Amino acid sequence: MIWKLPKVWRQSPKKNLLVDYGAPWCPACVRLETEVFGTKAFKNVTKDFVLVALNADMTVNKSFGKQYNIKAIPTVLILKPDGTELYRALDFAPADVYARRIKDAKKNLQSAAVLEKLAQAGDQKSIETLAENAYNALDMETSVKWYRQIDSKSDRFASAETSMAAKKARADKKTDEYFAILKKWADLKPQSFTSVTATNEWAEFLQNEKKELPVDLKERLKANCEFLQNLTKSKTDTVKWVAAWDVSPMAPVERAEALSMWKTSAEALGQKEEVVKIQKELQEEVRSLKLSEKRPGEVMATLYYFRQAGLPEIEESWLLKLEKADPNSYVPHMKLANYYVRNKAYEKALPQAKLAVELGEDLRLHNLKTLAEIQKELKQKEEAKKTIEIALAHPEVKEERFKDVLESLEQLKKDL
């Protein structure tokens, strides 16, 4: 084993481990911690595991993430005592859903090696499990390979296949296969979350390439608009529609998401009056959300929709509430600094960035870079130079994971 086993496990070495690999700035990670892990349902289904929480940003835990090829957080793993992976979950889900998933997984915990033997023998359940595990590891190529063997119509298969095709299209500029896959899923699951997403994704790709939308695509976008206009009249129907998408739960922003999807379709068609109307509905929807500082992950996950609705003042107000609720955490200060930078309010960003550096050792390099950028914008040349020197002297700055940060710092230094 590369990583050090927790002391509590060494006292019960015959138990499997359930490892939560996350970070305090990650909305879905915080939601798992505050909305799932403390619930009776989760505790009951995991009482026979040793529970381990690892901060993905801490250097001491990086070897664990590398060993298990973790590319996104939150990732939750079930491991045998020898470290063999038996189960992998990605993202947040409500407590009852999460507990049910763990319960179902416990019925047949198998290593990848065992699952592959069963899959080669034609076992459909093993093939599906391998496909899902690969998806949760963001190994889309492997996920697609397994899903294709069972002719799946899963939303995750759709997500994996379109993601893989989009990456290829951007790399080699050959878009025919990508568009064919988007059409496939739009037709295969009509009026579904996946279908609407595929159509919008097709339009956005062409718009980014500054290309004309084909007639067929325009007709699909018009159908999107008509469907979503009718759907979003009922919040109950909208919630059910979004919940049917099995990739990632979206409560409490299901209707906000559906309105955003409608807005995207209308924008692609150039329906300016329609876009204004949708924007007003989106603003009303996000204003009606019942949020609380006691559920910080839910608040952080909702900030995107305040931006989508064009309500930066509400985003700021919630960030300030999070800061007041947890002033000793670097997270709200970091998010406030980034918010003020986006809005070019550098004077307000400066004290928040300094607090983020002071309180956030785990993301110190990222926060130092942000602070230096703010100081540069405020013409504080000497202060920016000092901040950059502190960052460049950090013992971890030349690690591969900080490559982009190092390049940014060196460019900043040249610019000054």
ChimeraX attribute file (.defattr): number of C-alpha atoms within 10 A of each C-alpha:
attribute: neighborCount
match mode: 1-to-1
recipient: residues
	/A:1	10
	/A:2	10
	/A:3	14
	/A:4	10
	/A:5	14
	/A:6	13
	/A:7	9
	/A:8	11
	/A:9	17
	/A:10	12
	/A:11	10
	/A:12	12
	/A:13	15
	/A:14	13
	/A:15	15
	/A:16	22
	/A:17	25
	/A:18	21
	/A:19	18
	/A:20	23
	/A:21	23
	/A:22	24
	/A:23	20
	/A:24	18
	/A:25	18
	/A:26	15
	/A:27	23
	/A:28	23
	/A:29	23
	/A:30	22
	/A:31	25
	/A:32	22
	/A:33	19
	/A:34	16
	/A:35	20
	/A:36	21
	/A:37	18
	/A:38	12
	/A:39	14
	/A:40	13
	/A:41	16
	/A:42	19
	/A:43	14
	/A:44	11
	/A:45	17
	/A:46	19
	/A:47	9
	/A:48	12
	/A:49	19
	/A:50	22
	/A:51	17
	/A:52	16
	/A:53	14
	/A:54	16
	/A:55	17
	/A:56	23
	/A:57	17
	/A:58	13
	/A:59	11
	/A:60	12
	/A:61	16
	/A:62	16
	/A:63	16
	/A:64	18
	/A:65	18
	/A:66	12
	/A:67	11
	/A:68	13
	/A:69	12
	/A:70	21
	/A:71	13
	/A:72	15
	/A:73	21
	/A:74	24
	/A:75	21
	/A:76	22
	/A:77	21
	/A:78	24
	/A:79	21
	/A:80	20
	/A:81	17
	/A:82	11
	/A:83	15
	/A:84	17
	/A:85	19
	/A:86	23
	/A:87	24
	/A:88	22
	/A:89	21
	/A:90	23
	/A:91	19
	/A:92	24
	/A:93	20
	/A:94	15
	/A:95	19
	/A:96	13
	/A:97	15
	/A:98	19
	/A:99	22
	/A:100	15
	/A:101	14
	/A:102	17
	/A:103	15
	/A:104	12
	/A:105	16
	/A:106	15
	/A:107	8
	/A:108	11
	/A:109	16
	/A:110	18
	/A:111	15
	/A:112	17
	/A:113	12
	/A:114	12
	/A:115	20
	/A:116	17
	/A:117	13
	/A:118	15
	/A:119	19
	/A:120	11
	/A:121	11
	/A:122	13
	/A:123	14
	/A:124	16
	/A:125	13
	/A:126	22
	/A:127	25
	/A:128	21
	/A:129	22
	/A:130	23
	/A:131	28
	/A:132	27
	/A:133	20
	/A:134	20
	/A:135	24
	/A:136	24
	/A:137	21
	/A:138	18
	/A:139	17
	/A:140	23
	/A:141	16
	/A:142	17
	/A:143	26
	/A:144	23
	/A:145	16
	/A:146	23
	/A:147	25
	/A:148	15
	/A:149	14
	/A:150	15
	/A:151	9
	/A:152	15
	/A:153	13
	/A:154	17
	/A:155	20
	/A:156	23
	/A:157	24
	/A:158	25
	/A:159	20
	/A:160	24
	/A:161	22
	/A:162	24
	/A:163	17
	/A:164	17
	/A:165	23
	/A:166	22
	/A:167	12
	/A:168	15
	/A:169	17
	/A:170	12
	/A:171	10
	/A:172	8
	/A:173	10
	/A:174	13
	/A:175	16
	/A:176	11
	/A:177	14
	/A:178	21
	/A:179	21
	/A:180	14
	/A:181	18
	/A:182	27
	/A:183	17
	/A:184	15
	/A:185	24
	/A:186	22
	/A:187	16
	/A:188	14
	/A:189	16
	/A:190	12
	/A:191	16
	/A:192	20
	/A:193	19
	/A:194	26
	/A:195	23
	/A:196	25
	/A:197	20
	/A:198	23
	/A:199	22
	/A:200	25
	/A:201	18
	/A:202	20
	/A:203	26
	/A:204	18
	/A:205	17
	/A:206	16
	/A:207	13
	/A:208	8
	/A:209	9
	/A:210	9
	/A:211	11
	/A:212	9
	/A:213	16
	/A:214	10
	/A:215	9
	/A:216	8
	/A:217	17
	/A:218	16
	/A:219	12
	/A:220	20
	/A:221	24
	/A:222	16
	/A:223	15
	/A:224	24
	/A:225	22
	/A:226	13
	/A:227	15
	/A:228	21
	/A:229	16
	/A:230	11
	/A:231	18
	/A:232	20
	/A:233	11
	/A:234	11
	/A:235	15
	/A:236	12
	/A:237	15
	/A:238	20
	/A:239	20
	/A:240	11
	/A:241	18
	/A:242	22
	/A:243	16
	/A:244	14
	/A:245	16
	/A:246	12
	/A:247	19
	/A:248	15
	/A:249	17
	/A:250	20
	/A:251	17
	/A:252	17
	/A:253	19
	/A:254	21
	/A:255	26
	/A:256	27
	/A:257	19
	/A:258	23
	/A:259	26
	/A:260	21
	/A:261	19
	/A:262	26
	/A:263	26
	/A:264	22
	/A:265	28
	/A:266	23
	/A:267	19
	/A:268	19
	/A:269	19
	/A:270	11
	/A:271	12
	/A:272	13
	/A:273	11
	/A:274	15
	/A:275	19
	/A:276	14
	/A:277	11
	/A:278	20
	/A:279	19
	/A:280	12
	/A:281	18
	/A:282	24
	/A:283	19
	/A:284	13
	/A:285	18
	/A:286	22
	/A:287	14
	/A:288	9
	/A:289	13
	/A:290	8
	/A:291	15
	/A:292	13
	/A:293	17
	/A:294	12
	/A:295	15
	/A:296	23
	/A:297	22
	/A:298	23
	/A:299	23
	/A:300	22
	/A:301	18
	/A:302	22
	/A:303	19
	/A:304	13
	/A:305	20
	/A:306	20
	/A:307	14
	/A:308	18
	/A:309	21
	/A:310	15
	/A:311	15
	/A:312	16
	/A:313	11
	/A:314	15
	/A:315	20
	/A:316	17
	/A:317	12
	/A:318	21
	/A:319	24
	/A:320	17
	/A:321	16
	/A:322	24
	/A:323	21
	/A:324	12
	/A:325	14
	/A:326	15
	/A:327	15
	/A:328	15
	/A:329	18
	/A:330	26
	/A:331	23
	/A:332	26
	/A:333	28
	/A:334	27
	/A:335	22
	/A:336	26
	/A:337	28
	/A:338	21
	/A:339	19
	/A:340	19
	/A:341	20
	/A:342	11
	/A:343	11
	/A:344	13
	/A:345	16
	/A:346	23
	/A:347	15
	/A:348	15
	/A:349	25
	/A:350	22
	/A:351	14
	/A:352	23
	/A:353	29
	/A:354	20
	/A:355	21
	/A:356	28
	/A:357	22
	/A:358	15
	/A:359	19
	/A:360	20
	/A:361	14
	/A:362	17
	/A:363	17
	/A:364	17
	/A:365	23
	/A:366	20
	/A:367	26
	/A:368	26
	/A:369	23
	/A:370	26
	/A:371	29
	/A:372	27
	/A:373	22
	/A:374	25
	/A:375	22
	/A:376	20
	/A:377	16
	/A:378	14
	/A:379	12
	/A:380	14
	/A:381	15
	/A:382	12
	/A:383	14
	/A:384	24
	/A:385	18
	/A:386	13
	/A:387	19
	/A:388	24
	/A:389	16
	/A:390	12
	/A:391	22
	/A:392	19
	/A:393	10
	/A:394	12
	/A:395	8
	/A:396	13
	/A:397	17
	/A:398	14
	/A:399	9
	/A:400	10
	/A:401	11
	/A:402	14
	/A:403	12
	/A:404	12
	/A:405	20
	/A:406	21
	/A:407	12
	/A:408	16
	/A:409	26
	/A:410	14
	/A:411	11
	/A:412	17
	/A:413	17
	/A:414	8
	/A:415	8
	/A:416	12
